Amino acid sequence: MSEVESVMNCQIIPFPLTKRVAKVRDVAAKLMEKTSDRHAEAYRNQVADGLFKHLARIGLPEDEQDEQVGAFFTAVELELSRLYDLLDGYSETSAY
């Protein structure tokens, strides 16, 4: 087998979705703007579909895709919690 014909194995290591801080913050902020659970769920599904398509396109195995997307939404939930805590802090110090 010549060098050209040989198959090289490689491991794909994507930039972790949880470290895409701007994306995490953007999704959390948009979720806060949703007026119903139904709208929030539809948006979550839309984001998840996009993330899964991206990870599949770069060749990540399905189990890794699930792990990455799950971790991403955990990061989004943590950001939502942080944002709601900030809002509570502002309302407690309000002069009204």
Helices and strands as residue ranges (DSSP letters): G 17-19, H 21-33, H 37-57, H 62-92
